[in-house]
Amino acid sequence: MSSTIATKKGKVKERQGSLFQWISGIVLGIGGIFFLLPFFWMIMSSFKPENEIVQIPPTFWPDTFTLHNFKYLFQNMNFDVYLKNTLIIVLFSFVGLFLNAVAGFGFAKYEFKGRNALFVLVLATMMIPSQVTMIPVYLILNSLGLTNTMTGIVLPGLVGAFAIFLFRQFMSTIPTELLEATRLDGASEYRIFLQIVLPISKPIIAVQAILTFIAGWNSFLWPLIIANDESLYTLSVGLSLLKGQYAANFGLQMAGAAFMVAPVIVLFTYFQKHIIENFSISGMK
C-alpha cells in the first residue's frame, strides 16, 4: 500500500514538474518575442523609405523594399571609412588576444620569482574602472605623439587583465608532464606553445575570440577621446554622429543601427554555446 501511494505521489510530482516546465517555456517564449520585437522592427525599418516609417498605421513588413538608406550611409556618411577603422581595431585586438594567451601561459606554467605577486597585481587592475585610467593613458600617448593616430587607438587595448586571467586558469589545467615530455623530445618553448598549448586551448580561445570581436566592433569611447579626425572614427562613433546630424531621418538611423548590431547578433547566436559552456573555466584551478 505504501509503495502504491509513493508511486502516485511520484507521478503527481512528475506531472507538476512537466506542467511547470511548459508554463515556464511559454512565459519565456512570450518574453523572448517581446525582447526581439524591437530588433526585428529596426531591421525591417532599415529597408523602408522614410515616408513608410512614419506613416500611421505603421507596417511591420516593408511595402516598398529599398536599399537607399544603406547606400546613403556609405556614399554620403563615410561609413566605409568607419568600417575600415573598426576592422583594423578588431584585427589588432586579435593580435592582443595572442599576447594575452602568451602571458596566461607564462603565469600558468613557468616558475619565476615574484610570479604570484605579479599575477595579483595584474588582477588588481581589473578593479580600476577604465574611465579612471583614460586621462593618464591619454597624457602618455600625447607625450609620445600618438594622439589622433590609429596606433594610439589600438595600443591601450592590446592586452587585458581579464583575458590573461582566463587563459591562465585554463592553461593551468594542461598536464605539466605533457609539456616536459615534449621538451625531452627536443621541442623549443615556441613550438610547445604553438603546437601543443594553443590546440589544447581551443575552447577558451573561441570564447575570447568572440568577446574580443564584440569589444573591438563596439569600440566607442576611446576612439572618440583619442581621435579628433573623422577619418579615424569607428562605426560606433559614426552612428553617434548620425544620430546627431540626422535625428529626424529614422530610416538612416535604423540602417546604421542594423548594420552595427546585426554582425554581433549573428556571431553571438552562432557561438553562444561556447560562451555559456566555457565561462565556467574562470573558476577552474
Secondary structure, 3 states (H helix, E strand, C coil): CHHHHHHHHHHHHHHHHHHHHHHHHHHHHHHHHHHHHHHHHHHHHHCCCHHHHCCCCCCCCCCCCCCHHHHHHHHHCCHHHHHHHHHHHHHHHHHHHHHHHHHHHHHHHCCCCCHHHHHHHHHHHHHCCHHHHHHHHHHHHHHCCCCCCHHHHHHHHCCCHHHHHHHHHHHCCCCHHHHHHHHHCCCCHHHHHHHHHHHHCHHHHHHHHHHHHHHHHCCCHHHHHHCCCHHHCCHHHHHHHHHHHCCCCHHHHHHHHHHHHHHHHHHHHHHHHHHHHHHHHHHCC
